[in-house]
Every structure is written in C-alpha cells, then in structure tokens.
Amino acid sequence: MSSALIIITIFFLFSIYLAIRAKKGKTMDHEGWSVGGRSYGALLVFLLSAGEIYTTFTFLGGSGWAYGKGPAILYTLAVNAFMGIFLYWVHPRVWRFAKDNDVRTISELFAKKYQSAGLGLLISLISIAAMVPLFVLQLKGLGIIVSQASYGAIPADMAIWIGIIAVTLFVMISGIHGSAWTSALKDLMILIVVVFIGIYIPLHYYGSFGEMFKAIDTAMPSFLTFSDTGLNIPWYISTVFLSVVAYFCWPHYMAAVFTAKDEKSLKRNSILIPAYSLIMLFAFFVGYASILQIPHLEGAAVDLSLFEITKETFSPVVVGFIGAAGMLTALVPGSMLLLTTSNMLAGVVQKALGVSEEKQQSGMYARFMVPFVALVSLYFIFHSNDTLVAIMLLGVNIVAQFFPALLMSFKQHNPMTPAGAICGIMAGVLFLAVTYIEKISLAQLFPWLGEGLSYMNIGIAAFILNIIIACAVSVFTRKKL
C-alpha cells in the first residue's frame, strides 16, 4: 500500500468516526436529525453553509475550468461576493418564518407561505431532481480524487461505492450533526492544502504569478480574455445572476439556515462568505499553472488537471494529504445533499401514502429514504459524461426558478398567487428540461438576439418565462378569488 493511500485511508476513517461520534448527547428526533434542533451558533452555521463553497468543485471543477475555459471560471468569485450581500437580508427573514412555523425543508417553507400543499409538493419534486445531479457531482469527484491520489490503486468506481456506503451510514446515524463535525475537519484541510499548492505550484514552475500569466498569454494569446462568442461577457453576467439567486433556494443550503439558533449567526455568516470564498482562487491558480505543464487534457479530462500536476510535482506523501482534503470536499457536502434529498422525498412519500407527518414518523421515513436516494444516484453517476461544472450549472438553473416566488412571499401583501407560483416554476423547469435534453441553445430559439447575447446562460430565458407566466396566472387567479 502506497503512503498516499495510507494517508487517505486514515483521514477517511477519522472522518467517519467524527461523523458518528457527533450524535453523542444529541436528541435524534426528526428536528434534531435534520436541522440540529435549531441550536447551532455562528461557527457551526458558518461551517455548514459557507463551508458548502468548498466542494469537489473547488478541487476539480474550479481548477478544471481554469485549465480549459480560462477567465470564465471567475464567475464563481463574483457569485460569492454578491451572495454575501443579499444573504445578509434574505436568510434571517427565512429563518424567522421557519422557526415560528416549525419548517424543516424549503418545500415546507413554500407550502406554509403560500398555504398550498400542491406548491410544496412541486418544490419537493423539483428540488430532488436538482439535488441528485449535485450529489452525483460530489461522488464523481470523489472517485476521481481517490483514484488519482492513490495512483490508481483504488479505481474510481470502487472509491464511489466505498464513499456512498460511508456517507449513507453516517447520515442515517448522525444526520446533520455528522455533517457539521466533519465540515470542520474538511475546511481546515482545504485552507491548508489549497493555499499551499495554489502558491507553490505557480512559483515552482514559473517563478511568479505574473510570469505564469505571461507565459500562458504568449503561448495562447486569446486564452485569458473573454471571447465574443461562447463563454462571453453576457454568459458571465447571466450565470452570475442565476447562481446568486439559486443560492437563496438550494434546499441543502436552506437546511443549514434552519439550524441557526438566532438571526445574528446568519448575518455573521453572510459577512464572512465573500472573504472565505477567495480561497477558491488558489485552486484556479493550479489550473492555470497546469495549462503549459500538462497540455494534453481535453473534454471531461480537464477535471484531472489539479491532480495531474500535483503528482508531477510532489511526493506521494504530499499527494496523499491533497487527496485526503479532496475526499472530504466530496463526503461533507455529499452528506448534506443526501440528508436534504432524503428528508424531502420522505415528505413526498408520506403525503402520497396519507401517512402521519408527526416528527417521529417523519424522522423514520427520512432515514429510510437515505439508502434509496444513494442507490438512485449511483445510476446517474455511471451514466453521465458531463464535466463537473456542467452538472453544477444545470442544478443552478433549475433551483433559480424558485426565487421569484420566494422573493414575492416576503411582501406583506403577496401579489403572486399559489397558482401563479406553480405555473411559473413549472414553465421555467420544463423549458430547461426540454432545451437540455434536446441540446437547444438560445441562438436557435432567438436568432434575433445577435451573436453576443445569444450565448447568455439559457437559464435566463427560463427565468424570464417563469416570471411572465407567474404574473399572468396570478392576475387571472386573483380576479377569480
């Protein structure tokens, strides 16, 4: 067994120990299992919510897109900057309503705000559809990380199976407490590892960051600038907008909000997020440094850039620590996604079967759904060839469709009716589904937009359609009330 594999194994077992140990002394009814009894202070809320920034995307997708797409990856930094500003005002209001109305999921939030079980059910189904691809992203990333860091000793498929079994067990046993404890270990590892390799590798190969970018610009003159087509400025702006509004509505992120013991914890969290997310920049530096050193990666293989260059640069011991940190970026966010998806699916099943939704019964159904969701996710893991960023952006576009209805629900006299919210969200999601499956672009749908604007994120068209339909139906249904 290589030294890298030994280190990864040690951290893997320690993370499982922490996750299971986290339940000691905790009340594990449904509220305790799913939202920590709404008792978390600023630190734990921060680790759960801000910590969701550091996923396999940080390790693989971020460096991979820097390697393959150049400046397009910088959209993530803009997202986190804007996100912190708006979260300061939005999430405390969400928390207040959730606490007063015993809300544990985003679907319950919508159902109670709009007094509509149908809207709550729709939110559940769409949330599940959006979170499964994101869970798939974490597990695909886990397979890549462990396979690469172990120098192929553990195949990617085997790593995925081991990871999903471990996550399933500790989510069933410890719920959100396990995610919180292991998130502390993950974030510490990420801070050390990503900053180290993000500084060392560019300096080692190029002497300075400036020389690195000069070398790239000399070899590939147009690579470091936005083009007029493809991932251009309109794409960048539209993707930043959709990603920001989606953050308010991600069900697993909302679950972290529900754990807070007070509004002050959430406000502190939102202040720190923009600075915290700058650590991602160091992962981008590794991707840029790999362009001229590892020039042969194409397609989905660009996600391997970080590990390809670290294996060329460091000893197996260092690669083992890098792999351990990367492994945790899959396990911790993956556990939050699995918990939230299972929780929401349990609510759907209980409604369909007419089963009591009191806390003890709901907790039992939610735990039962954890292995089911894990197994369903495995199918998509082995039948998807998209890059990690492409998978994430699909989920972002879907979840962003909740935002208009969420925003309107904060108004004292909500102008959007339940029927309007349902029809608007359905229109946006169906539009995205058809265009994704049929691979239809904005340029094909709206050729009159012009060459530049036609490359906007297609989620913008779905978002606008959502608002138009929601407003029209709301006007019509208000008149009939």
Residue pairs with C-beta under 8 A, 6 or more apart in sequence:
1 153
2 150
2 151
2 153
2 316
2 320
3 315
3 316
3 317
3 320
4 149
4 150
4 151
4 316
4 317
4 319
4 320
4 323
5 149
5 150
5 151
5 153
5 154
5 320
6 320
7 317
7 320
7 321
7 323
7 324
8 146
8 149
8 150
8 320
8 323
8 324
8 327
10 324
11 185
11 189
11 324
11 327
11 328
12 162
12 166
12 324
12 327
12 331
14 185
15 182
15 185
15 186
15 327
15 328
15 331
15 332
16 166
16 169
16 170
18 178
18 181
18 182
18 185
19 170
19 173
19 174
19 178
19 179
19 181
19 182
19 335
20 169
20 170
20 173
20 174
20 178
21 181
22 174
22 177
22 178
22 180
22 181
22 182
23 173
23 174
23 175
23 177
23 178
26 32
26 36
26 37
26 174
26 177
27 37
28 175
28 363
29 359
29 360
29 363
30 104
30 359
30 360
30 362
30 363
30 366
31 37
31 38
31 104
31 359
32 175
32 177
33 175
33 176
33 363
33 366
33 367
34 104
34 105
34 175
34 176
34 255
34 339
34 343
34 363
34 366
35 104
35 176
35 255
35 258
35 259
36 44
36 175
36 176
36 177
36 180
36 259
38 99
38 258
38 259
38 260
38 261
39 259
39 261
40 48
40 180
40 259
40 260
40 261
40 265
41 260
41 261
41 265
42 264
42 265
42 268
42 269
44 180
44 259
45 256
45 257
45 259
45 260
45 265
45 266
45 269
46 265
46 268
46 269
46 272
47 180
47 183
47 184
47 187
48 176
48 179
48 180
48 183
48 256
48 259
48 336
49 253
49 256
49 257
49 269
49 273
50 269
50 272
50 273
50 276
50 277
51 183
51 186
51 187
51 332
51 333
52 252
52 253
52 256
52 333
52 336
53 80
53 273
53 276
53 277
53 280
54 186
54 187
54 190
54 279
54 280
54 329
54 333
55 137
55 138
55 141
55 329
55 330
55 333
56 137
56 138
56 140
56 141
56 142
56 144
56 145
56 326
56 329
56 330
56 333
56 388
57 137
57 141
57 388
57 389
57 392
58 190
58 194
58 279
58 280
58 283
58 329
59 141
59 145
59 194
59 283
59 306
59 325
59 326
59 329
60 141
60 144
60 145
60 303
60 304
60 306
60 326
60 388
61 137
61 141
61 303
61 387
61 388
61 389
61 392
62 73
62 76
62 280
62 283
62 284
62 287
63 283
63 284
63 286
63 287
63 290
63 303
63 305
63 306
64 287
64 302
64 303
64 304
64 305
64 306
64 387
64 388
64 389
65 72
65 73
65 287
65 302
65 387
65 389
66 73
66 283
66 284
66 285
66 286
66 287
66 288
66 305
67 287
67 288
67 290
67 291
67 297
67 302
67 305
68 297
68 298
68 302
68 305
68 387
69 231
70 223
70 224
70 225
71 224
71 225
71 226
72 226
72 231
72 235
72 236
73 284
73 287
73 389
74 236
74 284
75 236
75 239
75 240
75 243
76 243
76 277
76 280
77 277
77 278
77 280
77 281
78 236
78 240
79 240
79 243
79 244
79 247
80 273
80 274
80 276
80 277
80 280
81 274
81 277
82 240
82 244
83 243
83 244
83 247
83 270
83 273
83 274
84 270
84 271
84 272
84 273
84 274
85 270
86 244
86 248
87 247
87 248
87 266
87 269
87 270
87 273
88 267
88 270
88 271
90 248
90 410
91 248
91 257
91 266
91 270
92 263
92 266
92 267
93 410
94 109
94 254
94 257
95 257
95 258
95 260
95 263
95 266
96 263
97 103
97 109
97 112
97 113
98 104
98 109
98 257
98 258
101 108
101 112
103 109
103 112
103 258
104 255
104 258
104 343
105 124
105 251
105 254
105 255
105 340
105 343
105 344
105 347
106 123
106 127
106 249
106 251
106 254
106 344
106 402
107 120
107 121
107 123
107 124
107 127
107 251
107 344
107 347
108 120
108 347
109 254
110 116
110 119
110 120
110 123
110 402
110 405
110 406
110 409
110 421
111 117
111 119
111 120
111 121
111 123
112 120
113 409
113 414
114 405
114 409
114 414
114 417
114 418
114 421
115 418
116 418
116 421
116 422
117 351
118 418
118 422
119 405
119 418
119 421
119 422
120 347
121 348
121 351
122 422
122 425
122 426
123 402
123 425
124 344
124 345
124 347
124 348
125 348
126 398
126 399
126 401
126 402
126 425
126 429
127 251
127 340
127 341
127 344
127 399
128 341
128 344
128 345
128 348
129 398
130 251
130 395
130 398
130 399
131 250
131 251
131 252
131 337
131 340
131 341
131 395
132 341
132 373
132 376
132 377
132 380
133 380
133 384
133 391
133 392
133 394
133 395
134 252
134 337
134 391
134 392
134 395
135 334
135 337
135 338
135 341
135 373
135 377
136 377
136 380
136 381
136 384
136 391
137 388
137 391
137 392
138 329
138 330
138 331
138 333
138 334
138 337
139 160
139 163
139 164
139 330
139 334
139 377
139 378
139 381
140 160
140 381
140 384
140 388
140 391
141 303
141 326
141 329
141 330
141 388
142 159
142 160
142 163
142 327
142 330
142 331
142 334
143 156
143 157
143 159
143 160
143 163
143 381
144 156
144 303
144 304
144 307
145 159
145 307
145 323
145 326
145 327
145 329
145 330
146 154
146 156
146 159
146 163
146 323
146 327
147 154
147 155
147 156
147 159
148 304
148 307
148 308
148 311
148 323
149 307
149 319
149 320
149 322
149 323
149 324
149 326
149 327
150 323
151 311
151 316
151 319
154 162
157 382
160 378
160 381
161 378
163 327
163 330
163 331
163 334
164 374
164 377
164 378
166 331
167 331
167 334
167 335
167 338
167 374
168 338
168 370
168 371
168 374
170 178
170 182
170 335
171 178
171 179
171 335
171 338
171 339
171 342
171 370
172 367
172 370
172 371
174 181
175 339
176 255
176 259
176 336
176 339
178 335
179 332
179 335
179 336
179 339
180 259
182 328
182 331
182 332
182 335
183 332
185 328
186 325
186 328
186 329
186 331
186 332
189 321
189 324
189 325
189 328
190 279
190 325
190 328
190 329
191 279
192 325
193 321
193 322
193 325
194 279
194 280
194 282
194 283
194 325
195 279
195 282
197 282
197 286
197 306
197 310
197 322
198 281
198 282
198 283
198 284
198 285
198 286
199 282
199 285
200 313
201 285
201 286
201 289
201 309
201 310
201 313
202 208
202 209
202 212
202 285
202 286
202 288
202 289
203 209
204 313
205 212
205 289
205 292
205 293
206 212
206 215
206 289
209 285
212 285
212 288
212 289
213 224
213 288
215 292
216 223
216 224
216 288
216 291
216 292
217 223
217 224
219 291
219 292
220 291
223 291
226 232
226 233
226 236
228 451
228 452
229 451
229 452
229 455
230 455
231 455
232 452
232 455
233 452
234 452
234 453
234 455
234 456
235 455
235 456
235 457
237 456
238 456
238 457
238 459
238 460
239 393
239 396
239 457
239 459
241 460
242 396
242 397
242 400
242 457
242 459
242 460
242 463
243 396
243 400
245 400
245 403
245 463
246 395
246 396
246 397
246 399
246 400
246 403
247 253
248 403
248 406
249 399
249 400
249 402
249 403
249 406
250 399
251 340
251 341
251 344
251 399
252 333
252 336
252 337
252 339
252 340
252 341
255 336
255 339
255 340
255 343
256 336
257 266
260 266
283 306
286 305
286 306
286 309
286 310
287 305
287 306
289 309
290 297
290 305
290 306
290 308
290 309
293 309
293 312
294 305
294 308
294 309
294 312
297 304
297 305
297 308
299 387
300 385
300 386
300 387
302 387
303 387
303 388
307 319
307 322
307 323
307 326
310 318
310 319
310 322
311 319
314 322
338 370
338 373
338 374
339 370
341 369
341 373
342 366
342 367
342 369
342 370
342 372
342 373
343 366
343 369
345 369
345 372
345 373
346 362
346 365
346 366
346 368
346 369
347 357
347 362
349 355
349 365
349 369
350 356
350 357
350 361
350 362
350 365
351 357
355 361
355 365
384 391
386 394
393 457
393 459
394 432
394 436
396 459
397 432
397 457
397 458
397 459
397 462
398 429
398 432
400 459
400 463
401 424
401 425
401 428
401 429
401 432
401 462
401 463
401 466
402 425
403 463
404 416
404 421
404 424
404 463
404 466
404 467
404 470
405 416
405 421
405 424
405 425
405 470
408 414
408 415
408 416
408 421
409 416
415 474
415 478
416 424
416 470
416 471
416 474
417 473
417 474
417 477
417 478
417 481
419 473
419 474
419 477
420 469
420 470
420 471
420 472
420 473
420 474
420 475
420 477
421 470
421 474
423 469
423 470
423 473
424 466
424 467
424 468
424 469
424 470
424 471
424 473
425 466
425 470
427 462
427 465
427 466
427 469
427 470
428 462
428 463
428 465
428 466
428 469
429 462
431 461
431 462
431 465
432 458
432 459
432 462
434 440
435 441
435 445
435 458
435 462
440 458
441 454
441 458
442 449
442 453
442 454
442 455
442 456
442 458
442 461
443 449
443 451
443 454
443 455
445 461
446 454
446 461
447 454
449 456
